[in-house]
């Protein structure tokens, strides 16, 4: 029986389905941990294949390759170096499980199966995995480790079972995606498990972007008295060493790894940067191209892009119409200059004239309306897609959650693109982020320090500039009002009566709700984007396009 143990936390950034790449990350972390004398290296949930693998795990050939990769890593532990606790989809008696595997002494020394499979929000593990039984501890070199896989920590039953069956230290491999305020919720749950069991706890989370999801890392370790042993950085890969000593009352850990977490806006901005960086990088795009309007949405999107990829991989295009103001032209140019990225100007007037001529006979005896406005937006979308096709850069869409909620966006126009960092960000938060970025230079970003968004872009009234003197608030409620109503409808599922009770005008609430419902068909055709809130469009909020809900409300 050992009285000392050195455990390394490998907060790595795997790529879903890239088994060779992920195995290389695992080996590199093991080598780094070995130099520090680690006995065990802990990796995130499903670290071999990346998380979430979704329907990849339904393919037998994929599971064959996963098992080959695990057995190869297991064989390497015969060298006397650190053991590995890795995550992998694993087959047992014809069933598929989300598993944690202890690799030690050249073999698979133990297998533990995830018991509590999440089936809400972005998760649908019950569709692809079988739930494992309540687990017992794993015997590792004389120490009984209680392994809880991600969701197993969110309820008390698994930790309670492990404590009752002799676990001495709780280890929690995770694939827990970022949401606003979720870090506090994780810590609260971990503290609850420590209090209930009297055991220290290691919480090890994945880092990296995977489509809409961003995993923020921010792993931590708690002693049995709830004191913080280690805090790993958010949005960055890291191998951290924790050293444990057995005393009369159990194990006590120590570590020099304590990185202060970012503030709320810093965390949100970090998620956007990492989400875009990994989406572009893991899908092998050379860079991004976006329409730079001189407005705040395109400005903050460009800032995120430069911070994620570097100025040389961001191409901005100003596409003026006859309604574009000189201020917008100047602001777009200044913003691109502050960011250090390329900006070109391509007038859409020839396209507008061409469409007017082409549609003249069909539009005869009609008055100009939103149709002509949308043709401008679609001309811009067509221009960006042509540049993307020609040069390979992905189009970055710039619409925010407020606009997408109520359909204040044009299909095949400003909605076109491959990815959108603002998809789950309300307009009022866009303003806060713009102020924040001008005052902060986050660690690890590739953009310049100091002001990157001109003050006039932040202070001027938002407008699409599709007709003379147009303002967003000609069509929409003021954004603070709109966003509060939308948050009540989307994130909180409050009734119309309850929203009115918060002080909102009843007709405004009903109008926003109707716009939200009618825009569902548009949102289905929007590009993916970074999940920020607890109820993002797509993975979290799934409403039918064809629905009689509006008539039910009117009937009530």
C-alpha positions as CSV (number, residue, x, y, z in Angstrom):
1,X,0.0,0.0,0.0
2,X,1.4,3.4,-1.0
3,X,1.1,6.5,1.1
4,X,2.1,8.9,-1.7
5,X,0.7,9.4,-5.2
6,X,1.4,11.8,-8.0
7,X,-1.5,12.3,-10.4
8,X,-1.3,14.4,-13.6
9,X,-4.3,16.1,-15.1
10,X,-4.2,16.2,-18.9
11,X,-6.6,18.9,-20.0
12,X,-6.3,18.2,-23.7
13,X,-8.1,19.3,-26.9
14,X,-9.0,16.1,-28.9
15,X,-10.7,16.1,-32.3
16,X,-13.7,13.9,-32.8
17,X,-12.9,10.9,-34.9
18,X,-9.2,11.7,-35.2
19,X,-7.9,8.7,-33.3
20,X,-4.2,9.0,-34.3
21,X,-4.2,12.7,-33.4
22,X,-5.8,12.1,-30.1
23,X,-3.5,9.2,-29.3
24,X,-0.6,11.5,-30.0
25,X,-2.0,14.1,-27.6
26,X,-2.4,11.4,-24.9
27,X,1.2,10.2,-25.5
28,X,2.6,13.7,-25.3
29,X,0.8,14.4,-22.1
30,X,2.1,11.1,-20.6
31,X,5.6,12.0,-21.6
32,X,5.3,15.4,-19.9
33,X,3.8,13.9,-16.8
34,X,6.5,11.2,-16.6
35,X,9.2,13.9,-16.3
36,X,7.4,15.1,-13.2
37,X,7.3,11.6,-11.7
38,X,3.6,11.0,-12.2
39,X,2.1,7.7,-11.3
40,X,-1.2,8.3,-13.1
41,X,-2.4,10.6,-15.9
42,X,-6.1,11.4,-16.1
43,X,-7.7,12.3,-19.4
44,X,-11.1,13.7,-20.3
45,X,-14.2,11.8,-21.1
46,X,-14.0,9.8,-24.4
47,X,-10.5,11.3,-24.9
48,X,-9.6,8.6,-27.5
49,X,-12.3,9.5,-29.9
50,X,-13.2,13.1,-28.8
51,X,-16.5,14.2,-27.4
52,X,-19.3,14.1,-28.4
53,X,-18.8,11.4,-31.1
54,X,-22.5,11.2,-31.8
55,X,-23.4,8.5,-34.4
56,X,-19.7,7.6,-35.1
57,X,-20.1,5.1,-32.3
58,X,-22.8,3.3,-34.2
59,X,-20.2,2.2,-36.8
60,X,-18.6,-1.1,-35.8
61,X,-15.4,-0.4,-37.8
62,X,-15.0,2.9,-35.9
63,X,-15.2,1.0,-32.6
64,X,-12.7,-1.5,-33.9
65,X,-10.3,1.3,-34.5
66,X,-10.9,2.8,-31.1
67,X,-10.1,-0.6,-29.4
68,X,-6.9,-0.9,-31.5
69,X,-5.8,2.5,-30.3
70,X,-6.6,1.7,-26.6
71,X,-4.7,-1.6,-26.7
72,X,-1.7,0.1,-28.3
73,X,-1.6,2.7,-25.6
74,X,-2.1,0.0,-22.9
75,X,0.9,-1.9,-24.3
76,X,3.1,1.2,-23.9
77,X,2.4,1.3,-20.2
78,X,4.6,-1.8,-19.8
79,X,7.6,0.6,-19.7
80,X,7.1,1.3,-16.0
81,X,6.0,4.9,-16.6
82,X,2.7,6.5,-15.6
83,X,-0.6,4.6,-15.9
84,X,-3.4,6.2,-18.0
85,X,-7.0,6.7,-17.2
86,X,-8.5,7.3,-20.7
87,X,-12.1,7.6,-22.0
88,X,-13.4,5.6,-24.9
89,X,-16.6,4.1,-26.3
90,X,-16.3,0.4,-25.3
91,X,-18.2,-2.7,-26.2
92,X,-19.1,-5.2,-23.5
93,X,-21.3,-8.3,-24.2
94,X,-22.6,-6.7,-27.4
95,X,-23.5,-3.3,-25.8
96,X,-21.9,0.1,-26.3
97,X,-20.8,2.0,-23.3
98,X,-19.2,5.3,-22.5
99,X,-16.2,4.0,-20.5
100,X,-13.1,5.0,-18.6
101,X,-10.3,2.6,-18.9
102,X,-7.3,2.2,-16.6
103,X,-4.2,1.3,-18.6
104,X,-1.3,0.1,-16.5
105,X,1.5,-2.5,-16.6
106,X,1.0,-3.1,-20.3
107,X,-2.7,-4.0,-20.1
108,X,-6.2,-2.7,-19.6
109,X,-6.2,-3.0,-15.9
110,X,-9.8,-1.9,-15.3
111,X,-12.9,-0.7,-17.1
112,X,-15.6,1.5,-15.6
113,X,-18.9,2.3,-17.4
114,X,-20.8,5.6,-17.3
115,X,-24.0,5.1,-15.3
116,X,-26.0,8.3,-15.7
117,X,-26.4,9.1,-19.4
118,X,-27.5,12.6,-20.1
119,X,-30.4,13.1,-22.4
120,X,-31.2,16.8,-22.5
121,X,-29.9,19.9,-24.2
122,X,-27.0,19.0,-26.5
123,X,-26.8,15.5,-25.1
124,X,-28.5,12.4,-26.4
125,X,-26.3,9.6,-25.0
126,X,-29.2,7.3,-24.3
127,X,-29.6,6.9,-28.0
128,X,-26.1,5.6,-28.7
129,X,-24.9,4.2,-25.3
130,X,-26.1,1.7,-22.7
131,X,-26.1,2.8,-19.1
132,X,-23.6,1.0,-17.0
133,X,-24.3,-0.4,-13.5
134,X,-23.5,1.6,-10.3
135,X,-19.7,1.2,-10.2
136,X,-17.3,0.1,-7.5
137,X,-13.8,1.6,-7.0
138,X,-10.8,0.8,-9.2
139,X,-7.7,-0.6,-7.4
140,X,-4.7,1.4,-8.6
141,X,-1.4,0.4,-7.0
142,X,-3.0,-0.1,-3.6
143,X,-5.3,3.0,-3.9
144,X,-9.0,2.7,-4.4
145,X,-10.1,5.3,-7.0
146,X,-13.8,6.1,-7.4
147,X,-14.3,7.0,-11.1
148,X,-17.4,9.0,-12.0
149,X,-17.8,9.9,-15.7
150,X,-19.1,13.4,-16.2
151,X,-22.9,13.2,-15.6
152,X,-22.3,10.6,-12.8
153,X,-21.2,13.5,-10.6
154,X,-24.3,15.6,-11.2
155,X,-26.4,13.4,-8.9
156,X,-25.4,11.9,-5.5
157,X,-26.0,8.2,-6.2
158,X,-22.8,7.2,-8.0
159,X,-20.5,9.0,-5.5
160,X,-22.5,7.6,-2.6
161,X,-22.1,4.0,-4.0
162,X,-18.3,4.5,-4.5
163,X,-17.8,5.9,-1.0
164,X,-19.8,3.0,0.5
165,X,-17.7,0.5,-1.4
166,X,-14.4,1.8,-0.2
167,X,-13.3,4.6,-2.6
168,X,-10.5,6.8,-1.3
169,X,-10.3,9.5,-4.0
170,X,-13.0,10.6,-6.5
171,X,-11.8,11.1,-10.1
172,X,-14.2,12.7,-12.6
173,X,-13.3,12.7,-16.3
174,X,-15.5,15.2,-18.2
175,X,-16.7,16.4,-21.5
176,X,-18.7,19.4,-20.1
177,X,-19.4,22.2,-22.6
178,X,-19.3,25.9,-21.8
179,X,-22.3,27.8,-20.8
180,X,-22.7,31.1,-19.0
181,X,-22.3,30.6,-15.2
182,X,-21.8,26.8,-15.7
183,X,-18.4,26.9,-14.0
184,X,-20.0,27.9,-10.7
185,X,-22.6,25.1,-11.1
186,X,-19.9,22.5,-11.6
187,X,-18.0,23.7,-8.5
188,X,-21.2,23.6,-6.4
189,X,-21.9,20.0,-7.4
190,X,-18.3,18.9,-6.8
191,X,-18.4,20.5,-3.3
192,X,-21.7,18.7,-2.7
193,X,-20.1,15.3,-3.6
194,X,-17.1,16.1,-1.4
195,X,-19.3,17.0,1.6
196,X,-21.5,13.9,1.1
197,X,-18.6,11.4,0.8
198,X,-15.8,13.1,2.8
199,X,-13.5,12.3,-0.1
200,X,-11.3,14.6,-2.2
201,X,-12.3,15.1,-5.9
202,X,-10.4,15.5,-9.2
203,X,-12.5,17.2,-11.9
204,X,-10.8,16.9,-15.3
205,X,-12.6,18.6,-18.2
206,X,-11.9,18.5,-22.0
207,X,-10.9,21.8,-23.7
208,X,-11.6,22.7,-27.4
209,X,-14.3,23.5,-29.9
210,X,-16.5,20.8,-31.5
211,X,-19.1,22.3,-33.9
212,X,-21.4,24.4,-31.8
213,X,-20.0,23.2,-28.5
214,X,-17.0,24.7,-26.8
215,X,-15.3,22.8,-23.9
216,X,-13.7,25.3,-21.6
217,X,-11.4,23.0,-19.6
218,X,-11.1,24.9,-16.3
219,X,-10.5,21.6,-14.5
220,X,-10.0,21.7,-10.7
221,X,-9.2,19.6,-7.7
222,X,-10.7,19.8,-4.2
223,X,-9.5,18.3,-0.9
224,X,-11.9,16.6,1.4
225,X,-12.2,19.8,3.4
226,X,-13.4,21.5,0.2
227,X,-10.2,23.6,-0.1
228,X,-9.0,24.2,-3.7
229,X,-5.9,22.1,-4.6
230,X,-5.6,23.1,-8.2
231,X,-7.4,25.3,-10.8
232,X,-6.4,24.8,-14.4
233,X,-6.9,27.6,-17.0
234,X,-10.0,28.0,-19.1
235,X,-9.8,27.6,-22.9
236,X,-6.3,26.3,-22.9
237,X,-4.6,22.9,-22.9
238,X,-2.5,22.1,-19.9
239,X,-0.9,19.2,-18.0
240,X,-0.9,19.9,-14.3
241,X,0.7,17.9,-11.5
242,X,-1.0,17.1,-8.2
243,X,0.8,15.4,-5.3
244,X,-1.1,13.3,-2.8
245,X,-0.3,12.0,0.7
246,X,-2.2,9.5,2.7
247,X,-2.8,10.5,6.4
248,X,-4.8,9.2,9.2
249,X,-8.0,10.8,7.8
250,X,-7.4,10.0,4.2
251,X,-5.7,11.6,1.2
252,X,-4.6,15.2,1.0
253,X,-3.5,16.9,-2.3
254,X,-1.3,19.8,-3.2
255,X,-0.4,21.6,-6.4
256,X,1.2,24.8,-7.7
257,X,-1.4,25.0,-10.5
258,X,-3.9,27.7,-9.5
259,X,-5.0,29.9,-12.4
260,X,-7.6,32.6,-11.7
261,X,-10.8,32.0,-13.8
262,X,-11.8,34.7,-16.3
263,X,-14.6,37.1,-15.5
264,X,-18.0,36.5,-17.1
265,X,-17.4,38.5,-20.3
266,X,-13.9,37.2,-20.5
267,X,-15.2,33.6,-20.4
268,X,-17.8,34.3,-23.0
269,X,-15.3,35.9,-25.3
270,X,-12.8,33.1,-24.7
271,X,-15.5,30.6,-25.8
272,X,-16.1,32.5,-29.0
273,X,-12.4,32.7,-29.8
274,X,-11.8,29.0,-29.1
275,X,-14.9,27.9,-30.9
276,X,-14.0,29.7,-34.1
277,X,-10.3,28.8,-33.9
278,X,-11.1,25.1,-33.7
279,X,-13.9,25.1,-36.2
280,X,-11.7,26.7,-38.8
281,X,-8.6,24.7,-37.8
282,X,-10.1,21.3,-37.4
283,X,-12.0,21.6,-40.7
284,X,-8.9,22.8,-42.4
285,X,-10.1,26.2,-43.7
286,X,-7.3,28.6,-44.6
287,X,-9.1,31.5,-43.0
288,X,-12.4,33.4,-42.9
289,X,-14.0,36.1,-44.9
290,X,-16.8,38.3,-43.6
291,X,-18.9,41.3,-44.7
292,X,-17.7,44.4,-42.8
293,X,-20.6,46.8,-42.6
294,X,-19.3,49.4,-40.2
295,X,-21.8,48.1,-37.7
296,X,-21.1,46.5,-34.3
297,X,-21.9,42.9,-35.1
298,X,-19.4,42.6,-38.0
299,X,-16.9,44.6,-35.9
300,X,-16.9,42.3,-32.9
301,X,-17.0,39.2,-35.3
302,X,-13.9,40.5,-37.0
303,X,-12.2,41.1,-33.7
304,X,-13.0,37.5,-32.6
305,X,-11.7,36.2,-35.9
306,X,-8.4,38.1,-35.7
307,X,-8.0,37.0,-32.0
308,X,-8.7,33.4,-33.0
309,X,-6.8,33.1,-36.3
310,X,-4.5,36.1,-36.7
311,X,-5.0,39.1,-38.9
312,X,-3.4,37.5,-42.0
313,X,-6.2,34.8,-42.0
314,X,-9.1,37.3,-41.8
315,X,-10.4,39.0,-45.0
316,X,-13.0,41.8,-44.5
317,X,-15.2,43.0,-47.4
318,X,-17.2,46.3,-47.4
319,X,-20.1,46.0,-49.9
320,X,-21.7,49.4,-50.1
321,X,-25.0,50.2,-51.7
322,X,-26.4,53.6,-52.5
323,X,-27.8,53.7,-49.0
324,X,-24.5,53.1,-47.2
325,X,-23.3,56.1,-45.3
326,X,-19.9,57.6,-45.4
327,X,-19.7,57.0,-41.6
328,X,-20.1,53.3,-42.2
329,X,-17.4,53.2,-44.9
330,X,-15.1,55.1,-42.6
331,X,-15.9,53.0,-39.5
332,X,-15.4,49.7,-41.4
333,X,-12.0,50.9,-42.7
334,X,-10.9,52.1,-39.3
335,X,-11.9,48.9,-37.5
336,X,-10.0,46.7,-40.1
337,X,-7.0,49.0,-39.7
338,X,-7.1,48.7,-35.9
339,X,-7.2,44.9,-36.2
340,X,-4.6,44.9,-38.9
341,X,-6.6,42.8,-41.3
342,X,-7.3,43.1,-45.0
343,X,-10.4,45.0,-46.2
344,X,-11.6,45.3,-49.7
345,X,-14.5,47.3,-51.1
346,X,-16.9,45.8,-53.6
347,X,-20.0,47.8,-54.6
348,X,-23.2,45.9,-54.9
349,X,-24.8,48.6,-57.0
350,X,-24.2,46.7,-60.3
351,X,-25.9,43.7,-58.8
352,X,-28.9,45.8,-57.6
353,X,-29.2,47.3,-61.1
354,X,-29.0,43.9,-62.7
355,X,-31.7,42.4,-60.5
356,X,-33.9,45.4,-61.1
357,X,-33.6,45.0,-64.8
358,X,-34.0,41.2,-64.6
359,X,-37.1,41.4,-62.5
360,X,-38.7,44.5,-64.0
361,X,-41.4,42.8,-66.0
362,X,-42.3,40.5,-63.1
363,X,-42.4,43.3,-60.6
364,X,-44.3,45.7,-62.9
365,X,-47.1,47.6,-61.2
366,X,-45.7,46.9,-57.7
367,X,-44.1,49.2,-55.2
368,X,-40.6,48.7,-53.8
369,X,-40.8,47.0,-50.4
370,X,-38.8,44.5,-48.3
371,X,-38.2,42.4,-51.4
372,X,-35.7,45.0,-52.8
373,X,-34.1,45.3,-49.4
374,X,-33.5,41.6,-49.3
375,X,-32.0,41.6,-52.8
376,X,-29.3,43.9,-51.4
377,X,-28.5,41.5,-48.6
378,X,-28.6,38.5,-51.0
379,X,-26.2,40.3,-53.4
380,X,-23.8,40.7,-50.5
381,X,-24.2,37.0,-49.6
382,X,-23.6,36.0,-53.2
383,X,-20.5,38.1,-53.3
384,X,-19.0,36.6,-50.2
385,X,-19.8,33.1,-51.3
386,X,-18.1,33.7,-54.7
387,X,-15.0,34.9,-52.9
388,X,-15.1,31.9,-50.6
389,X,-15.4,29.5,-53.5
390,X,-12.6,31.2,-55.4
391,X,-10.1,31.5,-52.5
392,X,-11.2,28.8,-50.0
393,X,-11.8,31.0,-46.9
394,X,-15.0,30.2,-44.9
395,X,-17.7,32.9,-44.8
396,X,-18.2,34.0,-41.2
397,X,-21.8,35.0,-40.7
398,X,-22.3,38.0,-38.3
399,X,-26.0,38.0,-37.2
400,X,-26.7,38.0,-33.4
401,X,-29.2,36.0,-31.4
402,X,-31.6,38.9,-31.0
403,X,-32.0,39.1,-34.8
404,X,-32.1,35.3,-35.4
405,X,-34.8,35.0,-32.7
406,X,-37.2,37.3,-34.4
407,X,-36.3,36.7,-38.0
408,X,-34.6,40.1,-38.5
409,X,-32.3,38.4,-41.0
410,X,-32.3,37.5,-44.7
411,X,-32.2,33.9,-45.9
412,X,-29.3,33.5,-48.4
413,X,-28.2,37.0,-47.6
414,X,-26.7,38.0,-44.2
415,X,-27.5,34.5,-42.9
416,X,-25.2,32.7,-45.4
417,X,-22.0,31.4,-44.1
418,X,-20.2,28.4,-42.5
419,X,-20.1,29.5,-38.9
420,X,-21.3,32.4,-36.6
421,X,-19.7,33.3,-33.3
422,X,-22.7,35.6,-32.4
423,X,-25.4,33.0,-33.0
424,X,-26.1,32.6,-29.3
425,X,-25.2,36.2,-28.2
426,X,-27.9,38.8,-27.7
427,X,-27.4,42.3,-29.0
428,X,-27.1,43.9,-25.6
429,X,-24.3,41.4,-24.8
430,X,-22.6,42.3,-28.2
431,X,-22.3,45.9,-26.9
432,X,-20.8,44.7,-23.6
433,X,-18.3,42.4,-25.3
434,X,-17.2,45.3,-27.6
435,X,-16.5,47.5,-24.6
436,X,-14.8,44.6,-22.8
437,X,-12.5,43.8,-25.7
438,X,-11.4,47.4,-26.1
439,X,-10.3,47.4,-22.5
440,X,-8.8,43.9,-22.3
441,X,-6.3,41.8,-24.2
442,X,-6.9,38.1,-23.2
443,X,-4.0,35.8,-22.9
444,X,-3.5,33.6,-26.0
445,X,-5.3,35.8,-28.5
446,X,-3.5,36.7,-31.8
447,X,-5.0,40.2,-32.2
448,X,-3.6,43.5,-31.1
449,X,-3.9,45.0,-27.6
450,X,-5.8,48.2,-27.0
451,X,-8.9,49.6,-28.8
452,X,-9.9,47.4,-31.8
453,X,-13.5,48.7,-32.3
454,X,-14.0,52.4,-33.0
455,X,-16.1,54.1,-30.4
456,X,-18.6,55.4,-33.0
457,X,-19.4,51.8,-34.0
458,X,-20.4,51.2,-30.4
459,X,-22.4,54.4,-29.8
460,X,-24.3,54.9,-33.1
461,X,-27.8,53.6,-33.6
462,X,-27.8,50.1,-35.3
463,X,-29.0,50.0,-38.9
464,X,-29.0,47.6,-41.8
465,X,-28.9,50.5,-44.2
466,X,-31.1,48.9,-46.8
467,X,-33.2,52.0,-47.3
468,X,-32.8,55.7,-46.5
469,X,-32.5,56.6,-42.7
470,X,-33.3,53.0,-41.7
471,X,-32.8,52.0,-38.0
472,X,-33.3,48.6,-36.4
473,X,-35.7,50.1,-33.9
474,X,-38.0,51.1,-36.7
475,X,-38.9,47.4,-36.8
476,X,-37.9,46.0,-33.4
477,X,-38.4,47.1,-29.8
478,X,-35.4,48.7,-28.2
479,X,-32.8,46.0,-27.7
480,X,-32.8,46.0,-23.9
481,X,-36.5,45.4,-24.0
482,X,-36.3,42.9,-26.8
483,X,-33.5,40.9,-25.3
484,X,-35.1,40.6,-21.9
485,X,-38.4,39.4,-23.4
486,X,-36.4,36.9,-25.6
487,X,-34.4,35.6,-22.7
488,X,-37.7,35.0,-20.8
489,X,-39.2,33.2,-23.8
490,X,-36.1,31.2,-24.9
491,X,-33.9,30.5,-21.9
492,X,-36.5,30.6,-19.1
493,X,-39.8,29.4,-20.8
494,X,-41.8,31.9,-18.9
495,X,-45.5,32.5,-19.8
496,X,-46.6,35.6,-21.6
497,X,-48.4,36.6,-18.4
498,X,-45.2,36.3,-16.3
499,X,-43.2,38.4,-18.8
500,X,-45.8,41.1,-18.7
501,X,-45.6,41.0,-14.9
502,X,-41.9,42.0,-15.2
503,X,-43.1,45.4,-16.5
504,X,-43.2,44.8,-20.3
505,X,-46.1,46.0,-22.5
506,X,-48.4,43.1,-23.3
507,X,-48.7,43.9,-27.0
508,X,-44.9,44.1,-27.3
509,X,-44.5,40.7,-25.6
510,X,-47.1,39.1,-27.8
511,X,-45.5,40.6,-31.0
512,X,-42.1,39.3,-30.0
513,X,-43.4,35.9,-29.2
514,X,-45.2,35.7,-32.6
515,X,-42.0,36.8,-34.4
516,X,-40.0,34.2,-32.5
517,X,-42.4,31.4,-33.5
518,X,-42.6,32.4,-37.2
519,X,-38.9,32.6,-37.6
520,X,-38.3,28.9,-36.8
521,X,-38.0,28.0,-40.5
522,X,-35.2,30.6,-41.0
523,X,-33.2,29.4,-38.0
524,X,-33.2,25.8,-39.4
525,X,-31.2,27.2,-42.3
526,X,-28.7,29.2,-40.3
527,X,-25.1,28.2,-40.0
528,X,-23.8,26.6,-36.8
529,X,-22.4,28.8,-34.1
530,X,-20.9,28.9,-30.6
531,X,-23.2,27.7,-27.9
532,X,-23.1,30.3,-25.1
533,X,-26.4,30.0,-23.2
534,X,-28.3,27.2,-21.7
535,X,-30.8,27.3,-24.6
536,X,-29.1,27.8,-28.0
537,X,-31.0,27.4,-31.2
538,X,-30.4,24.0,-32.8
539,X,-29.1,21.6,-30.2
540,X,-31.1,22.9,-27.2
541,X,-34.3,24.5,-28.4
542,X,-36.1,22.2,-30.9
543,X,-39.5,23.5,-32.0
544,X,-41.5,22.3,-35.0
545,X,-41.6,24.6,-38.1
546,X,-45.2,23.6,-38.8
547,X,-47.2,24.3,-35.7
548,X,-50.6,25.5,-34.6
549,X,-49.3,27.0,-31.4
550,X,-50.1,30.6,-32.5
551,X,-53.8,29.7,-33.1
552,X,-53.9,28.1,-29.6
553,X,-52.7,31.3,-28.0
554,X,-55.2,33.4,-30.0
555,X,-58.0,31.0,-29.0
556,X,-57.0,31.3,-25.4
